[in-house]
Amino acid sequence: MTRIKRGYIARKRRRKIRLFTSSFRGTHSRLTRIIPQQKIKALVSAHRDRDRKKRYFRGLWISRINAVIGESKKTYIYNIYSRFVYNLYKRQLLLNRKIVAQIAIFKENCLFMIANGTR
């Protein structure tokens, strides 16, 4: 049988996949068999970590609010985060945790005004 040389299509496909993994280290960016596996793994990790990022930031906001609330127990009735949030919901103040955390950091007095208004 005569020798048949492969066309450029397969080479083009592999080059396209290599562009995605060019920043990976070592074999993960060079070997044709391993590159698609690493691409799938990277995409799965990216998808999973988008949700984790949301979870992480929510925890960060809660920690910031709790820290500001816990600092000044004398002037502030709601020294527990859960009680503070409960009273916000009870008074139907529609502030999400991100906004409340920003208010807590930059304008503590405003947070206390909001909190005292929820009594």
RAKAUR-V247690 format. One record per residue. N is the residue number from 1. RES is the residue in one small letter. PHI is phi in whole degrees, -180 to 180 (* if undefined). NEAR is the number of other ideal C-beta (glycine too) atoms within 10 Angstrom. D_LAST is the distance of its C-alpha to the last C-alpha in Angstrom with 2 decimals. Layout:
BEGIN
n=N res=RES phi=PHI near=NEAR d_last=D_LAST
n=N res=RES phi=PHI near=NEAR d_last=D_LAST
END
This chain:
BEGIN
n=1 res=m phi=* near=3 d_last=90.05
n=2 res=t phi=-82 near=3 d_last=89.17
n=3 res=r phi=-81 near=4 d_last=86.12
n=4 res=i phi=-112 near=6 d_last=83.30
n=5 res=k phi=-87 near=4 d_last=80.86
n=6 res=r phi=-72 near=7 d_last=77.28
n=7 res=g phi=-80 near=8 d_last=75.93
n=8 res=y phi=-89 near=8 d_last=73.19
n=9 res=i phi=-64 near=8 d_last=70.49
n=10 res=a phi=-64 near=10 d_last=69.55
n=11 res=r phi=-64 near=10 d_last=69.56
n=12 res=k phi=-64 near=9 d_last=67.31
n=13 res=r phi=-64 near=11 d_last=64.82
n=14 res=r phi=-66 near=13 d_last=64.76
n=15 res=r phi=-64 near=10 d_last=64.35
n=16 res=k phi=-65 near=9 d_last=61.34
n=17 res=i phi=-69 near=14 d_last=59.68
n=18 res=r phi=-64 near=15 d_last=60.62
n=19 res=l phi=-61 near=9 d_last=58.79
n=20 res=f phi=-67 near=15 d_last=55.49
n=21 res=t phi=-102 near=18 d_last=56.22
n=22 res=s phi=-65 near=10 d_last=57.98
n=23 res=s phi=-87 near=9 d_last=55.22
n=24 res=f phi=-72 near=17 d_last=55.36
n=25 res=r phi=-97 near=8 d_last=57.24
n=26 res=g phi=64 near=8 d_last=60.69
n=27 res=t phi=-60 near=11 d_last=62.06
n=28 res=h phi=-63 near=16 d_last=58.90
n=29 res=s phi=-109 near=15 d_last=59.88
n=30 res=r phi=-118 near=13 d_last=63.64
n=31 res=l phi=-83 near=11 d_last=64.79
n=32 res=t phi=-64 near=11 d_last=64.98
n=33 res=r phi=-76 near=7 d_last=64.13
n=34 res=i phi=-88 near=15 d_last=61.06
n=35 res=i phi=-57 near=20 d_last=59.55
n=36 res=p phi=-63 near=13 d_last=58.35
n=37 res=q phi=-63 near=12 d_last=56.78
n=38 res=q phi=-69 near=17 d_last=54.87
n=39 res=k phi=-64 near=16 d_last=53.81
n=40 res=i phi=-63 near=10 d_last=52.36
n=41 res=k phi=-62 near=12 d_last=50.63
n=42 res=a phi=-66 near=15 d_last=49.11
n=43 res=l phi=-68 near=11 d_last=47.83
n=44 res=v phi=-65 near=10 d_last=46.33
n=45 res=s phi=-64 near=11 d_last=44.58
n=46 res=a phi=-64 near=9 d_last=43.25
n=47 res=h phi=-65 near=9 d_last=41.88
n=48 res=r phi=-66 near=10 d_last=40.24
n=49 res=d phi=-76 near=12 d_last=38.76
n=50 res=r phi=-64 near=9 d_last=37.09
n=51 res=d phi=-70 near=9 d_last=34.78
n=52 res=r phi=-64 near=10 d_last=34.45
n=53 res=k phi=-63 near=10 d_last=33.46
n=54 res=k phi=-61 near=10 d_last=30.48
n=55 res=r phi=-64 near=10 d_last=29.50
n=56 res=y phi=-64 near=11 d_last=30.02
n=57 res=f phi=-67 near=13 d_last=27.91
n=58 res=r phi=-61 near=14 d_last=24.95
n=59 res=g phi=-62 near=11 d_last=25.25
n=60 res=l phi=-65 near=13 d_last=25.59
n=61 res=w phi=-63 near=19 d_last=22.41
n=62 res=i phi=-63 near=16 d_last=20.48
n=63 res=s phi=-63 near=12 d_last=22.27
n=64 res=r phi=-66 near=17 d_last=21.45
n=65 res=i phi=-62 near=21 d_last=17.69
n=66 res=n phi=-63 near=18 d_last=17.88
n=67 res=a phi=-65 near=13 d_last=20.15
n=68 res=v phi=-68 near=20 d_last=17.98
n=69 res=i phi=-65 near=22 d_last=14.91
n=70 res=g phi=-72 near=12 d_last=17.37
n=71 res=e phi=-63 near=13 d_last=19.10
n=72 res=s phi=-111 near=12 d_last=16.79
n=73 res=k phi=-77 near=10 d_last=15.42
n=74 res=k phi=-72 near=6 d_last=15.50
n=75 res=t phi=-89 near=9 d_last=13.23
n=76 res=y phi=-128 near=17 d_last=10.75
n=77 res=i phi=-74 near=15 d_last=8.77
n=78 res=y phi=-86 near=19 d_last=9.33
n=79 res=n phi=-85 near=14 d_last=13.05
n=80 res=i phi=-119 near=12 d_last=14.11
n=81 res=y phi=-58 near=17 d_last=14.52
n=82 res=s phi=-62 near=10 d_last=14.37
n=83 res=r phi=-67 near=13 d_last=10.94
n=84 res=f phi=-62 near=21 d_last=9.74
n=85 res=v phi=-66 near=17 d_last=11.90
n=86 res=y phi=-59 near=13 d_last=10.98
n=87 res=n phi=-70 near=17 d_last=7.38
n=88 res=l phi=-62 near=18 d_last=9.28
n=89 res=y phi=-68 near=11 d_last=11.73
n=90 res=k phi=-63 near=9 d_last=9.77
n=91 res=r phi=-86 near=11 d_last=8.58
n=92 res=q phi=59 near=7 d_last=12.19
n=93 res=l phi=-89 near=13 d_last=12.08
n=94 res=l phi=-89 near=7 d_last=15.65
n=95 res=l phi=-120 near=13 d_last=16.07
n=96 res=n phi=-82 near=9 d_last=18.60
n=97 res=r phi=-66 near=19 d_last=18.92
n=98 res=k phi=-63 near=13 d_last=21.68
n=99 res=i phi=-66 near=11 d_last=19.83
n=100 res=v phi=-63 near=22 d_last=16.78
n=101 res=a phi=-66 near=23 d_last=19.49
n=102 res=q phi=-66 near=15 d_last=21.31
n=103 res=i phi=-63 near=19 d_last=18.40
n=104 res=a phi=-63 near=22 d_last=17.82
n=105 res=i phi=-78 near=14 d_last=21.54
n=106 res=f phi=-89 near=9 d_last=22.42
n=107 res=k phi=-134 near=12 d_last=19.44
n=108 res=e phi=-62 near=15 d_last=17.22
n=109 res=n phi=-61 near=8 d_last=15.72
n=110 res=c phi=-64 near=12 d_last=14.70
n=111 res=l phi=-63 near=22 d_last=12.95
n=112 res=f phi=-68 near=19 d_last=10.98
n=113 res=m phi=-65 near=12 d_last=10.29
n=114 res=i phi=-62 near=19 d_last=9.20
n=115 res=a phi=-66 near=20 d_last=6.98
n=116 res=n phi=-71 near=12 d_last=5.48
n=117 res=g phi=-73 near=10 d_last=5.53
n=118 res=t phi=-86 near=17 d_last=3.82
n=119 res=r phi=-69 near=8 d_last=0.00
END
